């Protein structure tokens, strides 16, 4: 992989996730180019990176340069493509403005190096139903094409008495490439009137989490498919949108919807849909399209009983704008955040974006601390404290909704769990019946975890140490000897930062490949002996340890 332009090294990173091994070059006009998911760096840079990491044998690195330590000319080798961070071997390439805003590299002369004669493809259309009285989302329906040819796709006719937002499963390709891409430009018209127009040219990193609003998050978490919305909800400030009204709310009648998808080379496809409104829809609130649904109702899965949401009742508790200031009143008319804890173990709260909130149960054993920049929009939610397999669980409605920044969950454990070192907090995915460990910690009987969405939480016990396979010695792609240790932990994952591997009594950098489930012992200049003593201590996220000692012969 070669430098696309003369530049100096601005930043270099090493990580098992995100961009993996990554190089950032800064150019004479102060713009940047980024090269990510590399297998390794060019020889001099790799030696420099290793010299820093072997000071304390730390795997990860994020080094920024104020001085011009490394200079590269256009065409100079800077690294080798790989699969670090995510996915199969490939190069993730970015161009950024001097303000570090990524922009479409095909807006530059690089577009002349790519051949693209293939128009975008419409795979499916989603109807996102909205509440007539408030425009809150209330569900969706996915529609397959009724007919299609090379450039025109017909999704048929639907009849509704609700306002709707449309979302598309649409992708683009280029000639001689197996990859699929997002569409550069989308336009939607209703009876010839343009309601939506997006042009994906650039965005800033503080806005990257808003892609969960640009896409339909309910479809993403339930179907694992990225449907591009053709309307804009509250909190979405991405700069893509030339026209963003989007929501279709009309008087009684029949309307023709045309959607045009275009790539940057001008290849275009069209989708068609007819919408029949069987009654008038008031559209005077179209400037306020909520990002979050309203609370629903809890279902007791064990007994199959629907539990209606309790109405607010006095006395209840609410929070002023200062954290941890608790007040109680029998009559409450303020717009402040409130919560309560009733006989059915249900907590209710109304939250506003742009404000910090601290929500507690009345006994203060459970709290959520929500920073001012965490929410995209106003949110009404309820949390039910329940039980799953003998351990506490926390069920939210609405469930699985995105946030911009993490919130802190805190739980004072009951006495029977306070000293249990093998419990952790997990997010439960009801759509795939899967758990994700949240990296929780327990100190002095208090469990803490950062949440990146409102999702069902369950405390679980993990008593099983990681699986450890037989180590082997081999050369990596950089022609260096390494020791590969297969290891996996299906419950709380591998804690690679805490894990240790000694080879013939010497430490090395412990790298981690989560895609292949490998821990890798790496030490610059390592030469195996005829017989190698390998001492292994591997920890999972809860703290369970697997310890092995193996003798591995080696023949050069």
Helices and strands as residue ranges (DSSP letters): E 7-14, E 21-26, E 32-41, H 43-53, E 61-64, E 71-72, E 79-81, E 92-96, E 102-103, G 105-107, G 109-113, E 121-130, E 137-144, E 147-148, E 152-160, E 164-171, E 185-190, E 193-199, E 202-203, G 205-210, H 211-214, H 217-223, E 228-229, E 241-243, E 253-262, E 268-277, E 298-300, E 305-307, E 316-319, E 326-329, E 337-339, E 346-351, E 357-360, E 366-370, E 379-388, E 391-397, E 401-412, E 423-429, E 434-437, E 441-443, E 446-454, E 457-461, E 467-468, E 472-475, E 481-488, E 494-503, E 509-513, E 518-522, E 531-540, E 545-553
